[in-house]
Amino acid sequence: MAQTSGFDFERSDIAINAIAWIAVGLGAFVLLVPLVMPLIFPQSLHHASPAARPALSSSAPPLEIAPADELERARREDAEATSTYGWVDRERGIVRVPVKRATEMLLRKGLPGWPAP
């Protein structure tokens, strides 16, 4: 028998009945899942909407309105804290010393338990 058209198909592809079974299985899955899910999750049947949105906890950080300004302010405060003297705890006699001065004191005294250079 001679073929009249010049077209043919790949004969080693998947069988049409396998495609049909996959389609039937997919259709059954799509139809059965919404019916089975309420049995697994019965709380999903109760549609309750909250009266109001939950408030943020008091431990939540505030939102930054101008992050660049906040960063600049934090850097100024850090620079001031590392370059000035100040009390950390006046009752216990703990003071804050500028970093340069603290480095000089550490080089002069050394650290207990460390060998001298």
Steps between C-alpha positions, in 0.01 A plus 500: 500500500649824392482803714338788320601777736858575594423519873527232763530493882745362751388149578706459821324782688269443796185303430173690473339287774777606745423866421131429559571339841717795603222741401240298692725488806567873486129575461414273795768672711365845416144394584574301817747731677243771584268230633765331715671812641215594740525150646870550565469864612153541657589846634498625140120472496463785749540829318577747777640839419668695779322812623819703483855450384728377775698779662876498478665379814669759715834329439480565125750758379357824365502556128768730368356793311834639380763222522784720374433757773477225764832355384669840509365565852621157618845562354523841671400346834755220457774747409417713804493196730840378380672839520375646832508424869179417681340302779377150426399427862569778750409293810753227415760747367503375140597760241521513123844590365578611143640223284835674442549553874396142579749369244779706655411375848490139379839533329650650815348253750458188286245227554522273803608150396637610160872503429660841462613591145 
